[in-house]
C-alpha cells in the first residue's frame, strides 16, 4: 500500500545553513522550501526535509512521512 506513494524523509541539523549548503551545492538538490526552521529539497519524486535542531541530530520527531490522498 504505502509503497505506491512518495515518501518525505526528515533529517535534523544543528547548523541548518551548513546542511543547506551541502545538499544544494555539493549534492545538487533543488530547494523547494527555505525558512529559518526547515529546508526542503526535491529528490526525485520524493522530498528531503532538513529540520533545525537545538539538541543534536537525534530527536523524538517524525523521520519520514508518506504523501497519500486519503488516510483511510
N, CA, C, O and CB atoms as a CASP TS submission, in Angstrom:
PFRMAT TS
TARGET T0000
AUTHOR 0000-0000-0000
METHOD Language model
MODEL 1
PARENT N/A
ATOM      1  N   UNK     1       0.801  -1.190   0.000  1.00  0.00           N
ATOM      2  CA  UNK     1       0.000   0.000   0.000  1.00  0.00           C
ATOM      3  C   UNK     1       0.853   1.267   0.000  1.00  0.00           C
ATOM      4  O   UNK     1       0.828   2.028  -0.968  1.00  0.00           O
ATOM      5  CB  UNK     1      -0.916  -0.009   1.183  1.00  0.00           C
ATOM      6  N   UNK     2       1.612   1.503   1.083  1.00  0.00           N
ATOM      7  CA  UNK     2       2.396   2.733   1.161  1.00  0.00           C
ATOM      8  C   UNK     2       3.522   2.767   0.140  1.00  0.00           C
ATOM      9  O   UNK     2       4.020   3.840  -0.198  1.00  0.00           O
ATOM     10  CB  UNK     2       2.965   2.896   2.548  1.00  0.00           C
ATOM     11  N   UNK     3       3.928   1.603  -0.353  1.00  0.00           N
ATOM     12  CA  UNK     3       4.977   1.547  -1.364  1.00  0.00           C
ATOM     13  C   UNK     3       4.593   2.216  -2.668  1.00  0.00           C
ATOM     14  O   UNK     3       5.450   2.467  -3.515  1.00  0.00           O
ATOM     15  CB  UNK     3       5.345   0.130  -1.630  1.00  0.00           C
ATOM     16  N   UNK     4       3.311   2.506  -2.838  1.00  0.00           N
ATOM     17  CA  UNK     4       2.840   3.171  -4.051  1.00  0.00           C
ATOM     18  C   UNK     4       2.879   4.694  -3.943  1.00  0.00           C
ATOM     19  O   UNK     4       2.587   5.383  -4.920  1.00  0.00           O
ATOM     20  CB  UNK     4       1.433   2.724  -4.365  1.00  0.00           C
ATOM     21  N   UNK     5       3.235   5.231  -2.775  1.00  0.00           N
ATOM     22  CA  UNK     5       3.183   6.670  -2.544  1.00  0.00           C
ATOM     23  C   UNK     5       4.575   7.248  -2.292  1.00  0.00           C
ATOM     24  O   UNK     5       5.453   6.566  -1.764  1.00  0.00           O
ATOM     25  CB  UNK     5       2.267   6.979  -1.364  1.00  0.00           C
ATOM     26  N   UNK     6       4.769   8.519  -2.678  1.00  0.00           N
ATOM     27  CA  UNK     6       6.056   9.175  -2.409  1.00  0.00           C
ATOM     28  C   UNK     6       6.274   9.337  -0.908  1.00  0.00           C
ATOM     29  O   UNK     6       5.322   9.457  -0.136  1.00  0.00           O
ATOM     30  CB  UNK     6       6.121  10.552  -3.107  1.00  0.00           C
ATOM     31  N   UNK     7       7.529   9.338  -0.517  1.00  0.00           N
ATOM     32  CA  UNK     7       7.887   9.483   0.888  1.00  0.00           C
ATOM     33  C   UNK     7       8.714  10.755   1.067  1.00  0.00           C
ATOM     34  O   UNK     7       9.523  11.118   0.213  1.00  0.00           O
ATOM     35  CB  UNK     7       8.670   8.238   1.394  1.00  0.00           C
ATOM     36  N   UNK     8       8.492  11.416   2.190  1.00  0.00           N
ATOM     37  CA  UNK     8       9.303  12.562   2.592  1.00  0.00           C
ATOM     38  C   UNK     8      10.158  12.127   3.766  1.00  0.00           C
ATOM     39  O   UNK     8       9.642  11.623   4.764  1.00  0.00           O
ATOM     40  CB  UNK     8       8.415  13.803   2.962  1.00  0.00           C
ATOM     41  N   UNK     9      11.445  12.318   3.652  1.00  0.00           N
ATOM     42  CA  UNK     9      12.377  11.979   4.720  1.00  0.00           C
ATOM     43  C   UNK     9      12.744  13.260   5.470  1.00  0.00           C
ATOM     44  O   UNK     9      12.949  14.305   4.853  1.00  0.00           O
ATOM     45  CB  UNK     9      13.653  11.274   4.153  1.00  0.00           C
ATOM     46  N   UNK    10      12.826  13.179   6.799  1.00  0.00           N
ATOM     47  CA  UNK    10      13.193  14.331   7.626  1.00  0.00           C
ATOM     48  C   UNK    10      14.494  14.015   8.363  1.00  0.00           C
ATOM     49  O   UNK    10      14.579  13.032   9.099  1.00  0.00           O
ATOM     50  CB  UNK    10      12.051  14.686   8.639  1.00  0.00           C
ATOM     51  N   UNK    11      15.498  14.854   8.158  1.00  0.00           N
ATOM     52  CA  UNK    11      16.762  14.755   8.888  1.00  0.00           C
ATOM     53  C   UNK    11      16.906  15.990   9.763  1.00  0.00           C
ATOM     54  O   UNK    11      16.306  17.028   9.484  1.00  0.00           O
ATOM     55  CB  UNK    11      17.978  14.614   7.911  1.00  0.00           C
ATOM     56  N   UNK    12      17.695  15.879  10.812  1.00  0.00           N
ATOM     57  CA  UNK    12      17.921  17.000  11.722  1.00  0.00           C
ATOM     58  C   UNK    12      19.322  17.566  11.527  1.00  0.00           C
ATOM     59  O   UNK    12      20.257  16.841  11.188  1.00  0.00           O
ATOM     60  CB  UNK    12      17.720  16.562  13.185  1.00  0.00           C
ATOM     61  N   UNK    13      19.453  18.870  11.745  1.00  0.00           N
ATOM     62  CA  UNK    13      20.755  19.521  11.654  1.00  0.00           C
ATOM     63  C   UNK    13      20.822  20.648  12.672  1.00  0.00           C
ATOM     64  O   UNK    13      19.903  21.462  12.764  1.00  0.00           O
ATOM     65  CB  UNK    13      21.013  20.058  10.223  1.00  0.00           C
ATOM     66  N   UNK    14      21.905  20.695  13.433  1.00  0.00           N
ATOM     67  CA  UNK    14      22.102  21.826  14.353  1.00  0.00           C
ATOM     68  C   UNK    14      22.473  23.081  13.567  1.00  0.00           C
ATOM     69  O   UNK    14      22.087  24.187  13.946  1.00  0.00           O
ATOM     70  CB  UNK    14      23.204  21.501  15.400  1.00  0.00           C
ATOM     71  N   UNK    15      23.214  22.915  12.481  1.00  0.00           N
ATOM     72  CA  UNK    15      23.623  24.048  11.638  1.00  0.00           C
ATOM     73  C   UNK    15      22.883  23.933  10.305  1.00  0.00           C
ATOM     74  O   UNK    15      23.356  23.287   9.370  1.00  0.00           O
ATOM     75  CB  UNK    15      25.193  24.072  11.419  1.00  0.00           C
ATOM     76  N   UNK    16      21.726  24.564  10.237  1.00  0.00           N
ATOM     77  CA  UNK    16      20.874  24.442   9.058  1.00  0.00           C
ATOM     78  C   UNK    16      21.512  25.064   7.818  1.00  0.00           C
ATOM     79  O   UNK    16      21.336  24.554   6.712  1.00  0.00           O
ATOM     80  CB  UNK    16      19.529  25.092   9.321  1.00  0.00           C
ATOM     81  N   UNK    17      22.253  26.161   7.990  1.00  0.00           N
ATOM     82  CA  UNK    17      22.905  26.791   6.842  1.00  0.00           C
ATOM     83  C   UNK    17      23.956  25.877   6.210  1.00  0.00           C
ATOM     84  O   UNK    17      24.059  25.806   4.986  1.00  0.00           O
ATOM     85  CB  UNK    17      23.551  28.106   7.265  1.00  0.00           C
ATOM     86  N   UNK    18      24.728  25.183   7.033  1.00  0.00           N
ATOM     87  CA  UNK    18      25.726  24.245   6.501  1.00  0.00           C
ATOM     88  C   UNK    18      25.060  23.072   5.795  1.00  0.00           C
ATOM     89  O   UNK    18      25.517  22.625   4.743  1.00  0.00           O
ATOM     90  CB  UNK    18      26.630  23.729   7.627  1.00  0.00           C
ATOM     91  N   UNK    19      23.969  22.578   6.388  1.00  0.00           N
ATOM     92  CA  UNK    19      23.238  21.470   5.764  1.00  0.00           C
ATOM     93  C   UNK    19      22.651  21.903   4.427  1.00  0.00           C
ATOM     94  O   UNK    19      22.707  21.161   3.446  1.00  0.00           O
ATOM     95  CB  UNK    19      22.120  20.962   6.696  1.00  0.00           C
ATOM     96  N   UNK    20      22.084  23.114   4.392  1.00  0.00           N
ATOM     97  CA  UNK    20      21.519  23.634   3.139  1.00  0.00           C
ATOM     98  C   UNK    20      22.603  23.756   2.078  1.00  0.00           C
ATOM     99  O   UNK    20      22.389  23.380   0.925  1.00  0.00           O
ATOM    100  CB  UNK    20      20.845  25.004   3.370  1.00  0.00           C
ATOM    101  N   UNK    21      23.759  24.278   2.456  1.00  0.00           N
ATOM    102  CA  UNK    21      24.874  24.408   1.521  1.00  0.00           C
ATOM    103  C   UNK    21      25.299  23.043   0.990  1.00  0.00           C
ATOM    104  O   UNK    21      25.514  22.886  -0.212  1.00  0.00           O
ATOM    105  CB  UNK    21      26.063  25.107   2.197  1.00  0.00           C
ATOM    106  N   UNK    22      25.418  22.067   1.864  1.00  0.00           N
ATOM    107  CA  UNK    22      25.845  20.726   1.451  1.00  0.00           C
ATOM    108  C   UNK    22      24.868  20.118   0.449  1.00  0.00           C
ATOM    109  O   UNK    22      25.268  19.702  -0.637  1.00  0.00           O
ATOM    110  CB  UNK    22      25.979  19.809   2.674  1.00  0.00           C
ATOM    111  N   UNK    23      23.581  20.066   0.815  1.00  0.00           N
ATOM    112  CA  UNK    23      22.613  19.381  -0.054  1.00  0.00           C
ATOM    113  C   UNK    23      22.335  20.152  -1.339  1.00  0.00           C
ATOM    114  O   UNK    23      22.081  19.539  -2.376  1.00  0.00           O
ATOM    115  CB  UNK    23      21.311  19.159   0.694  1.00  0.00           C
ATOM    116  N   UNK    24      22.376  21.483  -1.296  1.00  0.00           N
ATOM    117  CA  UNK    24      22.109  22.272  -2.501  1.00  0.00           C
ATOM    118  C   UNK    24      23.341  22.369  -3.398  1.00  0.00           C
ATOM    119  O   UNK    24      23.247  22.156  -4.607  1.00  0.00           O
ATOM    120  CB  UNK    24      21.636  23.672  -2.120  1.00  0.00           C
ATOM    121  N   UNK    25      24.497  22.690  -2.809  1.00  0.00           N
ATOM    122  CA  UNK    25      25.672  22.993  -3.623  1.00  0.00           C
ATOM    123  C   UNK    25      26.625  21.828  -3.846  1.00  0.00           C
ATOM    124  O   UNK    25      27.327  21.792  -4.857  1.00  0.00           O
ATOM    125  CB  UNK    25      26.416  24.093  -2.999  1.00  0.00           C
ATOM    126  N   UNK    26      26.659  20.890  -2.934  1.00  0.00           N
ATOM    127  CA  UNK    26      27.552  19.733  -3.102  1.00  0.00           C
ATOM    128  C   UNK    26      26.816  18.544  -3.725  1.00  0.00           C
ATOM    129  O   UNK    26      27.323  17.898  -4.642  1.00  0.00           O
ATOM    130  CB  UNK    26      28.153  19.321  -1.746  1.00  0.00           C
ATOM    131  N   UNK    27      25.610  18.267  -3.213  1.00  0.00           N
ATOM    132  CA  UNK    27      24.820  17.143  -3.734  1.00  0.00           C
ATOM    133  C   UNK    27      24.029  17.566  -4.968  1.00  0.00           C
ATOM    134  O   UNK    27      23.770  16.745  -5.849  1.00  0.00           O
ATOM    135  CB  UNK    27      23.862  16.604  -2.648  1.00  0.00           C
ATOM    136  N   UNK    28      23.640  18.848  -5.040  1.00  0.00           N
ATOM    137  CA  UNK    28      22.944  19.360  -6.214  1.00  0.00           C
ATOM    138  C   UNK    28      21.432  19.240  -6.169  1.00  0.00           C
ATOM    139  O   UNK    28      20.785  19.224  -7.216  1.00  0.00           O
ATOM    140  CB  UNK    28      23.434  18.663  -7.405  1.00  0.00           C
ATOM    141  N   UNK    29      20.853  19.154  -4.970  1.00  0.00           N
ATOM    142  CA  UNK    29      19.401  19.053  -4.860  1.00  0.00           C
ATOM    143  C   UNK    29      18.750  20.423  -4.978  1.00  0.00           C
ATOM    144  O   UNK    29      19.292  21.424  -4.510  1.00  0.00           O
ATOM    145  CB  UNK    29      19.010  18.398  -3.536  1.00  0.00           C
ATOM    146  N   UNK    30      17.587  20.456  -5.606  1.00  0.00           N
ATOM    147  CA  UNK    30      16.828  21.697  -5.773  1.00  0.00           C
ATOM    148  C   UNK    30      16.084  22.037  -4.478  1.00  0.00           C
ATOM    149  O   UNK    30      15.432  21.177  -3.887  1.00  0.00           O
ATOM    150  CB  UNK    30      15.829  21.573  -6.956  1.00  0.00           C
ATOM    151  N   UNK    31      16.187  23.284  -4.046  1.00  0.00           N
ATOM    152  CA  UNK    31      15.475  23.739  -2.852  1.00  0.00           C
ATOM    153  C   UNK    31      14.024  24.040  -3.210  1.00  0.00           C
ATOM    154  O   UNK    31      13.746  24.813  -4.126  1.00  0.00           O
ATOM    155  CB  UNK    31      16.160  24.993  -2.241  1.00  0.00           C
ATOM    156  N   UNK    32      13.098  23.416  -2.474  1.00  0.00           N
ATOM    157  CA  UNK    32      11.669  23.659  -2.666  1.00  0.00           C
ATOM    158  C   UNK    32      11.125  24.663  -1.660  1.00  0.00           C
ATOM    159  O   UNK    32      10.256  25.471  -1.986  1.00  0.00           O
ATOM    160  CB  UNK    32      10.895  22.356  -2.560  1.00  0.00           C
ATOM    161  N   UNK    33      11.637  24.609  -0.445  1.00  0.00           N
ATOM    162  CA  UNK    33      11.186  25.491   0.631  1.00  0.00           C
ATOM    163  C   UNK    33      12.401  25.837   1.478  1.00  0.00           C
ATOM    164  O   UNK    33      13.248  24.985   1.748  1.00  0.00           O
ATOM    165  CB  UNK    33      10.056  24.820   1.499  1.00  0.00           C
ATOM    166  N   UNK    34      12.479  27.096   1.893  1.00  0.00           N
ATOM    167  CA  UNK    34      13.612  27.531   2.700  1.00  0.00           C
ATOM    168  C   UNK    34      13.123  28.556   3.715  1.00  0.00           C
ATOM    169  O   UNK    34      12.707  29.654   3.346  1.00  0.00           O
ATOM    170  CB  UNK    34      14.745  28.124   1.808  1.00  0.00           C
ATOM    171  N   UNK    35      13.173  28.195   4.995  1.00  0.00           N
ATOM    172  CA  UNK    35      12.838  29.146   6.047  1.00  0.00           C
ATOM    173  C   UNK    35      13.775  28.888   7.227  1.00  0.00           C
ATOM    174  O   UNK    35      14.558  27.940   7.180  1.00  0.00           O
ATOM    175  CB  UNK    35      11.331  29.022   6.476  1.00  0.00           C
ATOM    176  N   UNK    36      13.718  29.695   8.272  1.00  0.00           N
ATOM    177  CA  UNK    36      14.683  29.542   9.373  1.00  0.00           C
ATOM    178  C   UNK    36      14.618  28.204  10.116  1.00  0.00           C
ATOM    179  O   UNK    36      15.546  27.870  10.854  1.00  0.00           O
ATOM    180  CB  UNK    36      14.474  30.639  10.356  1.00  0.00           C
ATOM    181  N   UNK    37      13.540  27.432   9.936  1.00  0.00           N
ATOM    182  CA  UNK    37      13.383  26.182  10.680  1.00  0.00           C
ATOM    183  C   UNK    37      13.508  24.919   9.850  1.00  0.00           C
ATOM    184  O   UNK    37      13.750  23.844  10.399  1.00  0.00           O
ATOM    185  CB  UNK    37      12.074  26.177  11.345  1.00  0.00           C
ATOM    186  N   UNK    38      13.349  25.024   8.546  1.00  0.00           N
ATOM    187  CA  UNK    38      13.416  23.826   7.702  1.00  0.00           C
ATOM    188  C   UNK    38      13.773  24.213   6.267  1.00  0.00           C
ATOM    189  O   UNK    38      13.358  25.255   5.760  1.00  0.00           O
ATOM    190  CB  UNK    38      12.069  23.057   7.734  1.00  0.00           C
ATOM    191  N   UNK    39      14.551  23.345   5.635  1.00  0.00           N
ATOM    192  CA  UNK    39      14.837  23.468   4.208  1.00  0.00           C
ATOM    193  C   UNK    39      14.389  22.163   3.569  1.00  0.00           C
ATOM    194  O   UNK    39      14.767  21.079   4.013  1.00  0.00           O
ATOM    195  CB  UNK    39      16.372  23.765   3.928  1.00  0.00           C
ATOM    196  N   UNK    40      13.585  22.277   2.527  1.00  0.00           N
ATOM    197  CA  UNK    40      13.071  21.088   1.840  1.00  0.00           C
ATOM    198  C   UNK    40      13.638  21.050   0.428  1.00  0.00           C
ATOM    199  O   UNK    40      13.657  22.060  -0.276  1.00  0.00           O
ATOM    200  CB  UNK    40      11.510  21.082   1.810  1.00  0.00           C
ATOM    201  N   UNK    41      14.096  19.872   0.026  1.00  0.00           N
ATOM    202  CA  UNK    41      14.710  19.663  -1.281  1.00  0.00           C
ATOM    203  C   UNK    41      13.911  18.660  -2.091  1.00  0.00           C
ATOM    204  O   UNK    41      13.295  17.746  -1.542  1.00  0.00           O
ATOM    205  CB  UNK    41      16.156  19.188  -1.128  1.00  0.00           C
ATOM    206  N   UNK    42      13.930  18.843  -3.410  1.00  0.00           N
ATOM    207  CA  UNK    42      13.358  17.840  -4.319  1.00  0.00           C
ATOM    208  C   UNK    42      14.388  16.730  -4.468  1.00  0.00           C
ATOM    209  O   UNK    42      15.578  16.987  -4.650  1.00  0.00           O
ATOM    210  CB  UNK    42      12.978  18.466  -5.727  1.00  0.00           C
ATOM    211  N   UNK    43      13.916  15.508  -4.389  1.00  0.00           N
ATOM    212  CA  UNK    43      14.811  14.359  -4.500  1.00  0.00           C
ATOM    213  C   UNK    43      14.087  13.290  -5.312  1.00  0.00           C
ATOM    214  O   UNK    43      13.460  12.395  -4.745  1.00  0.00           O
ATOM    215  CB  UNK    43      15.236  13.815  -3.083  1.00  0.00           C
ATOM    216  N   UNK    44      14.172  13.383  -6.643  1.00  0.00           N
ATOM    217  CA  UNK    44      13.379  12.501  -7.495  1.00  0.00           C
ATOM    218  C   UNK    44      11.914  12.853  -7.313  1.00  0.00           C
ATOM    219  O   UNK    44      11.547  14.026  -7.371  1.00  0.00           O
ATOM    220  CB  UNK    44      13.639  10.999  -7.163  1.00  0.00           C
ATOM    221  N   UNK    45      11.085  11.864  -7.096  1.00  0.00           N
ATOM    222  CA  UNK    45       9.665  12.104  -6.831  1.00  0.00           C
ATOM    223  C   UNK    45       9.392  12.301  -5.354  1.00  0.00           C
ATOM    224  O   UNK    45       8.237  12.409  -4.940  1.00  0.00           O
ATOM    225  CB  UNK    45       8.830  10.953  -7.355  1.00  0.00           C
ATOM    226  N   UNK    46      10.448  12.349  -4.556  1.00  0.00           N
ATOM    227  CA  UNK    46      10.299  12.474  -3.108  1.00  0.00           C
ATOM    228  C   UNK    46      10.868  13.802  -2.638  1.00  0.00           C
ATOM    229  O   UNK    46      11.373  14.595  -3.433  1.00  0.00           O
ATOM    230  CB  UNK    46      10.994  11.305  -2.382  1.00  0.00           C
ATOM    231  N   UNK    47      10.777  14.030  -1.342  1.00  0.00           N
ATOM    232  CA  UNK    47      11.330  15.245  -0.761  1.00  0.00           C
ATOM    233  C   UNK    47      12.200  14.891   0.441  1.00  0.00           C
ATOM    234  O   UNK    47      11.933  13.934   1.168  1.00  0.00           O
ATOM    235  CB  UNK    47      10.202  16.218  -0.351  1.00  0.00           C
ATOM    236  N   UNK    48      13.240  15.685   0.627  1.00  0.00           N
ATOM    237  CA  UNK    48      14.118  15.572   1.782  1.00  0.00           C
ATOM    238  C   UNK    48      13.998  16.872   2.556  1.00  0.00           C
ATOM    239  O   UNK    48      14.268  17.944   2.014  1.00  0.00           O
ATOM    240  CB  UNK    48      15.608  15.281   1.362  1.00  0.00           C
ATOM    241  N   UNK    49      13.597  16.789   3.820  1.00  0.00           N
ATOM    242  CA  UNK    49      13.480  17.971   4.664  1.00  0.00           C
ATOM    243  C   UNK    49      14.591  17.927   5.711  1.00  0.00           C
ATOM    244  O   UNK    49      14.801  16.908   6.370  1.00  0.00           O
ATOM    245  CB  UNK    49      12.071  18.049   5.340  1.00  0.00           C
ATOM    246  N   UNK    50      15.289  19.032   5.850  1.00  0.00           N
ATOM    247  CA  UNK    50      16.297  19.177   6.894  1.00  0.00           C
ATOM    248  C   UNK    50      15.713  20.166   7.896  1.00  0.00           C
ATOM    249  O   UNK    50      15.469  21.328   7.569  1.00  0.00           O
ATOM    250  CB  UNK    50      17.703  19.670   6.314  1.00  0.00           C
ATOM    251  N   UNK    51      15.494  19.697   9.110  1.00  0.00           N
ATOM    252  CA  UNK    51      14.857  20.493  10.149  1.00  0.00           C
ATOM    253  C   UNK    51      15.894  20.962  11.160  1.00  0.00           C
ATOM    254  O   UNK    51      16.778  20.202  11.553  1.00  0.00           O
ATOM    255  CB  UNK    51      13.751  19.689  10.849  1.00  0.00           C
ATOM    256  N   UNK    52      15.780  22.217  11.577  1.00  0.00           N
ATOM    257  CA  UNK    52      16.718  22.767  12.562  1.00  0.00           C
ATOM    258  C   UNK    52      16.476  22.112  13.914  1.00  0.00           C
ATOM    259  O   UNK    52      15.341  22.008  14.380  1.00  0.00           O
ATOM    260  CB  UNK    52      16.571  24.312  12.671  1.00  0.00           C
ATOM    261  N   UNK    53      17.563  21.676  14.530  1.00  0.00           N
ATOM    262  CA  UNK    53      17.501  21.038  15.837  1.00  0.00           C
ATOM    263  C   UNK    53      18.383  21.805  16.805  1.00  0.00           C
ATOM    264  O   UNK    53      19.482  22.229  16.446  1.00  0.00           O
ATOM    265  CB  UNK    53      17.935  19.554  15.757  1.00  0.00           C
ATOM    266  N   UNK    54      17.911  21.985  18.019  1.00  0.00           N
ATOM    267  CA  UNK    54      18.719  22.664  19.031  1.00  0.00           C
ATOM    268  C   UNK    54      19.445  21.672  19.927  1.00  0.00           C
ATOM    269  O   UNK    54      20.281  22.066  20.739  1.00  0.00           O
ATOM    270  CB  UNK    54      17.846  23.581  19.874  1.00  0.00           C
ATOM    271  N   UNK    55      19.128  20.374  19.785  1.00  0.00           N
ATOM    272  CA  UNK    55      19.717  19.380  20.681  1.00  0.00           C
ATOM    273  C   UNK    55      20.812  18.554  20.021  1.00  0.00           C
ATOM    274  O   UNK    55      21.893  18.400  20.589  1.00  0.00           O
ATOM    275  CB  UNK    55      18.646  18.465  21.195  1.00  0.00           C
ATOM    276  N   UNK    56      20.555  18.031  18.853  1.00  0.00           N
ATOM    277  CA  UNK    56      21.541  17.224  18.133  1.00  0.00           C
ATOM    278  C   UNK    56      20.909  16.720  16.850  1.00  0.00           C
ATOM    279  O   UNK    56      19.917  17.276  16.380  1.00  0.00           O
ATOM    280  CB  UNK    56      22.052  16.036  19.005  1.00  0.00           C
ATOM    281  N   UNK    57      21.480  15.672  16.285  1.00  0.00           N
ATOM    282  CA  UNK    57      20.898  15.084  15.082  1.00  0.00           C
ATOM    283  C   UNK    57      20.000  13.901  15.432  1.00  0.00           C
ATOM    284  O   UNK    57      19.515  13.210  14.537  1.00  0.00           O
ATOM    285  CB  UNK    57      22.002  14.641  14.116  1.00  0.00           C
ATOM    286  N   UNK    58      19.775  13.662  16.711  1.00  0.00           N
ATOM    287  CA  UNK    58      18.846  12.619  17.159  1.00  0.00           C
ATOM    288  C   UNK    58      17.790  13.294  18.024  1.00  0.00           C
ATOM    289  O   UNK    58      18.117  13.986  18.988  1.00  0.00           O
ATOM    290  CB  UNK    58      19.591  11.469  17.952  1.00  0.00           C
ATOM    291  N   UNK    59      16.527  13.091  17.678  1.00  0.00           N
ATOM    292  CA  UNK    59      15.443  13.752  18.391  1.00  0.00           C
ATOM    293  C   UNK    59      14.189  12.898  18.257  1.00  0.00           C
ATOM    294  O   UNK    59      14.091  12.067  17.354  1.00  0.00           O
ATOM    295  CB  UNK    59      15.203  15.195  17.846  1.00  0.00           C
ATOM    296  N   UNK    60      13.247  13.099  19.140  1.00  0.00           N
ATOM    297  CA  UNK    60      11.977  12.367  19.060  1.00  0.00           C
ATOM    298  C   UNK    60      10.997  13.152  18.205  1.00  0.00           C
ATOM    299  O   UNK    60      10.214  13.951  18.718  1.00  0.00           O
ATOM    300  CB  UNK    60      11.384  12.113  20.475  1.00  0.00           C
ATOM    301  N   UNK    61      11.043  12.924  16.910  1.00  0.00           N
ATOM    302  CA  UNK    61      10.133  13.590  15.987  1.00  0.00           C
ATOM    303  C   UNK    61       9.965  12.719  14.752  1.00  0.00           C
ATOM    304  O   UNK    61      10.627  11.692  14.600  1.00  0.00           O
ATOM    305  CB  UNK    61      10.655  15.005  15.602  1.00  0.00           C
ATOM    306  N   UNK    62       9.068  13.149  13.878  1.00  0.00           N
ATOM    307  CA  UNK    62       8.834  12.415  12.642  1.00  0.00           C
ATOM    308  C   UNK    62      10.115  12.339  11.825  1.00  0.00           C
ATOM    309  O   UNK    62      10.806  13.344  11.658  1.00  0.00           O
ATOM    310  CB  UNK    62       7.715  13.074  11.824  1.00  0.00           C
ATOM    311  N   UNK    63      10.434  11.157  11.316  1.00  0.00           N
ATOM    312  CA  UNK    63      11.615  10.991  10.479  1.00  0.00           C
ATOM    313  C   UNK    63      11.261  10.720   9.026  1.00  0.00           C
ATOM    314  O   UNK    63      12.100  10.857   8.136  1.00  0.00           O
ATOM    315  CB  UNK    63      12.470   9.871  11.010  1.00  0.00           C
ATOM    316  N   UNK    64      10.011  10.335   8.793  1.00  0.00           N
ATOM    317  CA  UNK    64       9.557  10.107   7.427  1.00  0.00           C
ATOM    318  C   UNK    64       8.044  10.227   7.403  1.00  0.00           C
ATOM    319  O   UNK    64       7.368   9.965   8.398  1.00  0.00           O
ATOM    320  CB  UNK    64      10.019   8.715   6.896  1.00  0.00           C
ATOM    321  N   UNK    65       7.529  10.623   6.258  1.00  0.00           N
ATOM    322  CA  UNK    65       6.078  10.705   6.098  1.00  0.00           C
ATOM    323  C   UNK    65       5.708  10.448   4.654  1.00  0.00           C
ATOM    324  O   UNK    65       6.417  10.869   3.740  1.00  0.00           O
ATOM    325  CB  UNK    65       5.547  12.078   6.553  1.00  0.00           C
ATOM    326  N   UNK    66       4.616   9.769   4.449  1.00  0.00           N
ATOM    327  CA  UNK    66       4.136   9.465   3.111  1.00  0.00           C
ATOM    328  C   UNK    66       3.122  10.508   2.666  1.00  0.00           C
ATOM    329  O   UNK    66       2.323  10.983   3.473  1.00  0.00           O
ATOM    330  CB  UNK    66       3.520   8.063   3.063  1.00  0.00           C
ATOM    331  N   UNK    67       3.147  10.866   1.390  1.00  0.00           N
ATOM    332  CA  UNK    67       2.155  11.764   0.807  1.00  0.00           C
ATOM    333  C   UNK    67       1.067  10.894   0.193  1.00  0.00           C
ATOM    334  O   UNK    67       1.251  10.316  -0.878  1.00  0.00           O
ATOM    335  CB  UNK    67       2.796  12.730  -0.266  1.00  0.00           C
ATOM    336  N   UNK    68      -0.064  10.807   0.880  1.00  0.00           N
ATOM    337  CA  UNK    68      -1.187   9.973   0.426  1.00  0.00           C
ATOM    338  C   UNK    68      -2.394  10.853   0.146  1.00  0.00           C
ATOM    339  O   UNK    68      -2.478  11.987   0.617  1.00  0.00           O
ATOM    340  CB  UNK    68      -1.542   8.889   1.482  1.00  0.00           C
ATOM    341  N   UNK    69      -3.325  10.312  -0.630  1.00  0.00           N
ATOM    342  CA  UNK    69      -4.541  11.048  -0.967  1.00  0.00           C
ATOM    343  C   UNK    69      -5.589  10.947   0.129  1.00  0.00           C
ATOM    344  O   UNK    69      -6.404  11.855   0.290  1.00  0.00           O
ATOM    345  CB  UNK    69      -5.116  10.538  -2.272  1.00  0.00           C
ATOM    346  N   UNK    70      -5.578   9.846   0.890  1.00  0.00           N
ATOM    347  CA  UNK    70      -6.632   9.595   1.862  1.00  0.00           C
ATOM    348  C   UNK    70      -6.046   8.759   3.011  1.00  0.00           C
ATOM    349  O   UNK    70      -5.390   7.748   2.763  1.00  0.00           O
ATOM    350  CB  UNK    70      -7.853   8.867   1.194  1.00  0.00           C
ATOM    351  N   UNK    71      -6.275   9.167   4.241  1.00  0.00           N
ATOM    352  CA  UNK    71      -5.730   8.432   5.384  1.00  0.00           C
ATOM    353  C   UNK    71      -6.453   7.127   5.633  1.00  0.00           C
ATOM    354  O   UNK    71      -5.878   6.220   6.234  1.00  0.00           O
ATOM    355  CB  UNK    71      -5.791   9.281   6.622  1.00  0.00           C
ATOM    356  N   UNK    72      -7.678   7.001   5.196  1.00  0.00           N
ATOM    357  CA  UNK    72      -8.393   5.733   5.384  1.00  0.00           C
ATOM    358  C   UNK    72      -7.784   4.677   4.497  1.00  0.00           C
ATOM    359  O   UNK    72      -8.236   3.532   4.499  1.00  0.00           O
ATOM    360  CB  UNK    72      -9.900   5.886   5.080  1.00  0.00           C
TER
END
